[in-house]
Amino acid sequence: MNKNLLIINRNDFTPVNYDTDEPMRILCCHEEGIYWLKNNFNNKMQLLFNKECLDMTNKWNAYLIFKQNNIPTVKKTKQALNILKFPTIVKPNIGFGSIGVKKINTPKELETYINNFDAIVNESVIAEDKKKFFKNENNFPIYEECIENGQFFSVPFIVDQNKKVSFYPVMGIRKENTSMSNYKWSTFLYGKDIIEQNIREKIGKIINDIAQKWISQPSVNLVEMIYDITNDKMNVLEFSPRLVGGRIAKMIKYALGINLEKISIASFLEIKDQNLNEDSNEEILLDICDVDLTGSESISYSNEELKKYELIDVEEAKSTIGSNTVRYKMYKKKVK
C-alpha cells in the first residue's frame, strides 16, 4: 500500500504529505475536491480516475467531453439566440447544488434571468467556489433542452478490484421550487423493483461505458441522468468521480446494507474483498426533504401514501440553497 495518501475533503484542503517527492494517491470526498485538484494537479498525484475528468468541472466542458466520447447527453448551447423552443432549462456554467437552475417558459422570463444572473451567482456559494477554484474562468448561462416528460436518476456506482461495476439508481420524484432554483431534487425513491428492466439496462450500459472510459482504479462514483420518456433515451447530466455520501448513500445503506462511504475509503486504501451484499433482501426507501424549518412547508407527500411506509431516520441540515435549515425524513416501505 502506498504510504503517501492525500484525501481531499469539502472544506479542508490541507494536503497530507503534499511536499513529498513520493507519488501520492488521491481520494476526493466532495466535488469541491475535484475543483481543488484541477488547480493543483501535478504528475506525482495518482488519481483513481482519468485526468480528463478534471476538465469536466464546468458544465460546458463536460457537455463537449460527453459528446466527443459518444456519451448521450442533453443538448446545450451557450447562445440565447440559439434556443429553438421554450420551455428551456438555464443554469450557470460554474454551479453547485442546483443554484440558479431554472425552467424558463418565455422570452420575457429569459430576459429577466439574464439580467439577474450576476446577482444569482454572486449572492450564493457559487461566488465562494469561483473565487477559490475558478479565478480565471468566466461564469455564464448555459441553455439546455427541457425534457418535460422525463425521469431523473442519481446513480452511485462501484468499480471493484476486478473491474466489475455495480450501480444503484435512485429516482428523483419531486423538486423544490425556490427563488434560487426550481430544479433542486428533494424527494427520492430507491428499490430495484420500482425501475423497469429496460430502464435499468439503459442506465447500466452508460455506467459501464463511463467506468471503462474514465475510472482507472477501484472506487465509488456518481452519475446524474435524466430519462427522456417520449424519445426513449437516457441522458447523462453530470459525472463526478468522488466518494458518494449524504442522503443518497444513506438510502443505499438502509436498503441493502451497503456502506458506500466505507467501500470508497477501503478501496482507496487497497483493502480487498469488500462484501456488497448483492443477494440480500432489498428494502424500498423514500427520502423526503419536507419542511423548511423557518415555518413554511416546501415539499409534502400525501398522508395516504405515507401510510405504506414507516419512518426510520430524521436529520436536520443547512439547505444548499439559501441559509435555511431543512429537515430530511427517510421512510422504509412496510412489508405486507
N, C-alpha and C positions, 0 to 999 in steps of 0.2 A: 504494500500500500504506500502511495506517495505521502511523504511526511508534510509536505508544504500544501496546505489547503486554504482556499480563500472562499468564504461564504459571504455573499453579498445580500444584505437584508434591505428592508424598505427604508428605514430612517437612519441606519448606521452604516456608513460607507467606509469605515476604518478597516483597511485590509489587514489580513493576518500574514506575516512574513512577506509583505509586499516588496521590501527592499532586497530580498534574497535573489541570488542569481540562479537558484534552482527552479525547475519547472513547477508550476502551480496548477492544481485542478480547481475549477470554478463551479460553484453552485449558486444560482440566483434564487432567492426566496421571495422575490416580488418583481413585478415588471420594471420598477424603478432601478433594480439591479441591472437589468438589461440596458437601460439608458446609461447607467454609470459605465458599464463595460464598453459601450460604443465610444466613449470619450477617453477611456483609459487602457484600452486593449494593447497588449504587446505580445511578442511571439513566445514568451515563456509561459503565457497563460494557456492552459489546456482546457478547452471548452467541452461540454457534453453535447454540443450541437455544432452544426456548420456555421462558420463565421459569417456567412451571408445573412444569417438571421439578425445580426446587429444592424443591417440596413433596413429591417422591417419596422424600426421603431417609430417611424411616422407612417400614416395611413396611405399616403400617395405612393411612397416607395414600396410598401407591402403590396399594394394593388398591382404595380408594374411587375414585381417579382413573381407574384402568383400567375399573372398572365404569361410571363416568359417561361414558366415551368409547367404550364398547362394545368394549373390548379383552378377548378371552377370557382368563380367569384362574382360578386355583384358588380354591374357596370358602374363606373365612376367617371367624373370629369372635373377639371379644375375651373372651367369657364361657365359662368351662369348662363351665357348666351347659348351654350350647347345643350341645355336642358330640353329634352324633346317633349316632355309632358309633365303635368302635375297630377297627383302629389309627387314630391321628391323628398329624399332624406338629405339634410345638410348637417355636416359635422366638422369640427376643427381637424386640420391635418395632424396637429400635435394635441392629443387629448387624453383624458383619463376619466374612468368611472362614468362614462356616458354624459359627461358635462357638455352642454352645447349641442347635443344631438337632438334635432328637431324634425318633425314631419311638417313640410311646407306645402300648403294646398293651393296657393295663388301667387301670381307675380307680386302683389302688394305685400303679402306675408314675407316673401323672399327679400324684398327691398328693406323691410323692417329688420329682418335678421341680419342682413349685410351691414346695415347702419349701426346695429348694436353688437356686432361681432367682437370688436375690441373690448367692449365692456364685459362681455360674456367670458372671454378668456383671461382678462386681467383681474377680474374680481373672484377668481376661483383658484383651486390648487394647480390649475394648468399654468398660471403665471409663475408659481414657485418652481415647478418642474422645468419650464422653459429656461428660467434663469440658471438653474443648476446644470441642465443636461443638453439644452438646445440653443445655446447662446448665438450661434451663427446660422440658425435656420429660421426662416420666416414661417409664421403660422398663418394659414389662410383657410377659407371654407372649401370643403370638398362636397360635390353634389353627387348623390348616389341614387341609383334606381330604387324606387319604392316597391317592395314586394308586399302588396296588401293582403294577398291570400297566402300567408307564409307561416312557418313554424320555426321558432328559434330553438337552438340547442347549444348548451355549454358542455363540451366533451373533454374531460380529462382522459389521458391515455398513458399507459405504462409501456416502456420498452425494456424487456428484461435482458439478462446476460446472454441469452440465446437468440436475441433479436426478435423474440416473439412479442407481438403487440396486443395488449388488452385495452379495451376502451369502454367508457361508461357514460352514455349520452343522458344528460339531464335536460328536461324540457322546460323552457320558459313559457309560462302560461298567462302572466299578467305583467303590465308595466306601470311604473309610477308616472304621473303627469304633474310636473312641477314647472316653475318659471325657468329653471335651468335646463330641463330636459323632459322630453316625453318618450324617451327610449331607454329608461333605466329599468331593467328587468328586476322584479321584486317578489315574484311568486314562482316557485319551481316545483316540478313533479319528477320523481325518479322511480323506475321499475321496469324490468326487462319486458314484461308482458304488455306494457302500455304503448310500446312502439312497434309498428308493423314490421315484419321481417324484411320487406323490400327497402324500407327506410333505413333500417339498421345496416343493411348491406351497402347502401349508398354511403352512409357515414363511414363504415369500415374501409371501403375502398379508398376514400380520401385520406383517412387517418393513416393507413398503411403507406400510401404514396408520400405523404408528408414525412413520416418516420424514415422511409427509405432515402428521401432526398436530403433531409436536414438533421436527423438525430444520429449522432455518431457513437454515443455511449448509453449504457443503461440509465434510465431517467424517467421522471414523470413530467408531462407537458400538458398544455391546454389549447384547444381549438374552439372557436366560436363559429357556428354555422347558422344559416337560415335555409329552410327547405321551401322552394317555390312550388306550392301545391298545384297551381294552374299549369305550369310548364314541366312538372315532374323533374325538377332539377335541384340538387343540393349545392349550396354555395358557401364558400369559406368567407367569413368576415374578418377574423383575426386569428393569428397563431402566436403563442407565447411559450418559448422553451424555458419553463421555470417550475419550481415547486408549486403544487396546487394546494391551497389551504382554504380557510374561510368556510362559508356555508355549503358550498358545493362539496368540498372534501368531507364535511361533517355528514352530509346526506349519504355519501358512499360508505362511510364508516358505519352508520346506523343500519343501512340497508344490507350490506354484505360483510361487515366486519373487516373491511379493507381500509387500512390507515394510509392514505396517500402521502401524508407528510413524513411518516416514519419510513415508508418504502423509498421515498425520494432521497432521504438522508442516508439510509442504508445502502442504496445503490451508489450514491456519491462516495461513500466510504468503502466501497467494493466488498460489502458483506453479501455473500451469495445466498441462494436458496430461500428467497422471500416467498412465503405462502400467500397466494392471492385468494384462497377460499372460493374459487370459482364454482365449485359444486355445492356450495352451501345454499340453504334456503334464503331467498331474497325477499326483503320487505318492500312495500311501496311507501315512499316517503313524500310528504308535502311540506314545503318550506315557504312561509309567508312573512314578508315584511309588512305588517298590518297596521301599525299605529305610529303616527308621528307624536312623540311624547310632549310636544308643545300643546297638544289638545285636539288636533284635527286628525280624523282617521283618513289615511291616504290610500290604503288598499284594504278591501274586505273580501270575505269568502262566505258564501251562503251558509247559514247555520244548519240547514238541512243537509248540505254536502259534508259539513264538518262532523256530523253525527257518525259518519263512516270511519272516522279517524280518532285516535287518542293522542293527546298532547304529550310529547316526550322531552321537549327541550325549549327553553326560553332564554333569549340573550338580548342584551341591550348594547347598542354601539352607536358611535357618531356616524351620521349619514355622510356618504361621499359627495352628496350634492347638498350644499348649504351647511349650516352649523348645527342643525337639529339632531337630537338623539332619536333613534328609531328602535323599535322592538321587533325581534325576529321570533317567530314561533314555528317549531318543527313538529309535525304530526306523523304518526305511523298508522297505516290503514289497518283497521281491525280485521282479524281473521274470522271468517264466517263459521 
